[in-house]
Amino acid sequence: MRHMTRFGLSLAGALLMAAPALAQTKWNLPAAYPPDNFHTENLNAFAKDVADATGGKLQVTVHANASLFKAPEIKRAVQTGQAQAGEVLMSLHENEDPVYGLDVVPFLATSFDQAKKLWDVQKPAIEKKFASQGLMLLFAVPWPPQGIFAKKDINTVEDLKGVKWRSYNPGTARIAELVGAQPVTVQAADLPQALATGVVNTFMTSGATGYDSKVWESLSHFYDTQAWIPKNLTFVNKAAFDALDKPTQEAVLKAARTAEERGWKTAQEKTKWYVDQMTAKGMKVQPPSPELKAGLQKVGEQLTQDWLKKAGPDGQAVIDSYKKAAM
């Protein structure tokens, strides 16, 4: 009997010691960008904030540089529960629903202030779409404004004819079509290789992606067109979120609010830094010529019409709300 009592106490002690481990929840968060990209750094800070606020009860592991899932696969992986959370470039999924592509309509929102107003009117539609897919939005963070990287002088849109143009979403593929370039789909993780092998030699992206890809090793020009300010979305599988207890849910939401504020601030601070770094590496950094800017604005008008045709009355209502907010 005494032996059984000792055994019972030992078992109870073991169970008590194991309780914290059993209570711990682990989330995987796949992301598409390098570990030292500011988006990834922001995700890691978010994960730390969650762990600190929950006393380690919820551990979020960030998998950078498309190491767990390739960029186009991340959203689906979270929907199906293969990962609990994820981060994607919103416009990557424009073919699924036009609402995802609004922030890459050229020259619709070209400053961070305009981008924030656009996000405020776009956000409810994104949340509604996510809810229908078993997802929940956590936060959105912008990239620096988009410019053109090239290997030669680009003075007009006609100079883009025939170039090997990197596309990473439907909008950039459509730009290639309109200017007569050859579109080649290349995601950010594969861009350094594509540049090194000459698969692409011209593209439109942010200074951040240019810096991450060491673009100066292959290309010589950057035209600071400030065409649009795209955003990354960080989101969670709704069932995974609902499985958390209330205090942990609140900790996640608070950390998400902090991450969004930090991300917007960092994007603005780093915009000039990226441009300065490219200049220091010997790249020719300049604004677009009046002719190039006019040509790109015509392309932008066409893409706006394309988007409105796909989005219909709901899309027009979002555009109207944005224009009213931007006045």
Residue pairs with C-beta under 8 A, 6 or more apart in sequence:
23 57
24 56
24 57
24 58
24 59
25 57
25 58
25 59
25 243
25 244
25 248
26 58
26 59
26 60
26 61
27 58
27 59
27 60
27 61
27 83
27 84
27 85
27 236
27 240
28 61
28 63
28 68
28 83
28 84
28 85
29 43
29 47
29 60
29 61
29 62
29 63
29 83
29 84
29 85
29 86
29 87
29 234
30 63
30 66
30 67
30 68
30 69
30 74
30 77
30 83
30 86
30 87
31 39
31 40
31 43
31 62
31 63
31 64
31 65
31 66
31 74
31 86
31 87
32 65
32 66
32 70
32 71
32 74
32 87
32 88
32 89
32 187
32 188
32 189
33 39
33 40
33 64
33 65
33 188
33 189
33 212
34 40
34 64
34 65
34 189
34 212
35 41
35 64
35 65
36 212
37 64
37 208
37 212
38 208
38 263
38 266
38 267
38 270
39 87
39 141
39 143
39 208
39 232
39 263
40 62
40 64
40 65
42 141
42 259
42 262
42 263
42 266
43 62
43 87
43 234
43 259
44 62
45 259
45 262
46 60
46 139
46 234
46 255
46 256
46 258
46 259
47 59
47 60
47 61
47 62
49 254
49 255
49 258
49 259
50 58
50 60
50 251
50 252
50 255
51 58
51 59
51 60
53 251
53 254
53 255
54 247
54 248
54 251
57 248
58 244
58 248
58 251
58 252
60 85
63 69
65 189
66 187
66 188
66 189
68 77
68 83
69 77
69 82
69 83
69 86
70 187
70 189
71 88
71 89
71 92
71 187
71 188
71 189
72 92
72 187
74 83
74 86
74 87
74 88
75 86
75 88
75 92
75 93
75 135
75 235
77 83
77 86
78 84
78 85
78 86
78 135
78 235
78 236
78 237
79 133
79 134
79 135
79 237
81 237
81 239
81 240
83 237
84 236
84 237
84 240
85 138
85 234
85 235
85 236
85 237
85 240
86 234
86 235
87 232
87 233
87 234
87 235
88 232
88 233
89 168
89 169
89 230
89 231
89 232
90 100
90 101
90 103
90 126
90 140
90 230
90 231
90 232
90 233
91 100
91 101
91 103
91 104
91 169
91 170
91 171
91 230
92 100
92 168
92 169
93 100
94 100
94 101
94 104
94 169
94 170
94 171
95 170
97 129
98 307
98 310
98 311
98 315
99 122
99 125
99 126
99 129
99 311
99 314
99 315
99 318
100 126
100 129
101 169
101 170
101 171
101 307
102 108
102 118
102 122
102 307
102 311
102 315
102 318
102 319
103 109
103 115
103 118
103 119
103 122
103 228
103 229
103 230
103 231
104 169
104 171
104 172
104 228
104 230
105 171
105 228
105 300
105 303
105 304
105 307
106 171
106 175
106 227
106 228
106 296
106 297
106 299
106 300
106 303
106 304
107 227
107 228
107 296
107 297
107 300
108 114
108 118
108 228
108 300
108 304
108 319
108 322
109 115
109 117
109 118
109 228
109 229
109 322
109 326
110 145
110 226
110 227
110 228
110 229
111 226
111 229
112 142
112 229
112 264
112 267
112 268
114 229
114 326
115 142
115 229
115 231
116 264
117 322
117 325
117 326
118 322
118 326
119 140
119 142
119 231
120 325
121 318
121 321
121 322
121 325
122 318
122 322
123 137
123 140
125 314
125 318
126 137
126 233
127 136
127 137
130 136
130 137
130 235
131 238
134 237
134 238
134 239
135 235
135 236
135 237
135 238
136 235
136 236
136 237
136 238
136 241
137 233
137 234
137 235
138 234
138 235
138 236
138 252
138 253
138 256
138 259
139 233
139 234
139 256
139 257
139 259
139 260
139 263
140 231
140 232
140 233
140 234
140 260
140 263
141 231
141 232
141 234
141 259
141 260
141 263
141 264
141 266
141 267
142 229
142 230
142 231
142 232
142 263
142 264
142 267
143 206
143 208
143 209
143 229
143 230
143 231
143 232
143 267
144 206
144 207
144 208
144 229
144 267
144 270
144 271
144 274
145 206
145 224
145 225
145 226
145 227
145 228
145 229
145 271
146 204
146 205
146 206
146 225
146 226
146 227
146 228
146 229
146 230
147 204
147 205
147 206
147 207
147 210
147 222
147 223
147 224
147 225
147 226
147 227
148 154
148 202
148 203
148 204
148 221
148 222
148 223
148 225
148 288
149 202
149 203
149 204
149 205
149 210
149 215
149 219
149 221
149 222
150 163
150 201
150 202
150 219
150 220
150 221
150 222
150 223
151 201
151 202
151 218
151 219
151 220
151 221
152 159
152 220
152 221
153 159
153 221
154 160
154 202
154 221
154 223
154 288
154 292
155 289
155 291
155 292
156 289
156 291
156 292
156 295
157 179
157 292
157 295
157 296
157 298
157 299
158 179
158 295
159 292
160 179
160 180
160 181
160 202
161 179
161 180
161 181
162 180
162 181
162 182
163 181
163 182
163 201
163 202
164 181
164 182
164 184
164 198
164 199
164 200
164 201
164 202
165 172
165 175
165 176
165 179
165 181
165 182
165 183
165 184
165 200
165 202
165 203
166 172
166 183
166 184
166 185
166 186
166 191
166 194
166 200
166 202
166 203
166 205
167 173
167 175
167 176
167 183
167 184
167 185
167 186
167 203
168 185
168 186
168 187
168 188
168 205
171 303
172 183
172 203
172 204
173 183
173 185
174 303
174 306
175 181
175 204
175 299
175 303
176 182
176 183
177 183
178 299
178 302
178 303
179 295
179 299
181 202
184 194
184 199
184 200
186 194
186 199
186 200
186 203
188 209
188 212
188 213
191 200
191 209
191 212
191 213
192 213
192 214
193 199
194 200
195 201
195 213
195 215
195 217
195 218
195 219
196 217
196 218
201 218
201 219
202 219
204 225
204 227
206 230
206 274
207 222
207 271
207 274
207 275
207 277
207 278
208 270
208 274
210 222
210 274
210 278
211 274
211 277
211 278
215 222
215 278
215 283
216 278
216 281
216 282
216 283
219 283
220 282
220 283
220 284
221 283
221 284
221 286
222 275
222 278
222 283
222 284
222 285
222 286
223 286
223 287
223 288
223 292
224 275
224 285
224 286
224 287
224 288
225 287
225 288
225 292
225 293
225 296
227 296
227 300
234 256
234 259
236 252
241 249
241 252
244 252
275 285
278 285
279 285
287 293
288 296
304 319
307 315
308 315
308 316
308 319
311 318
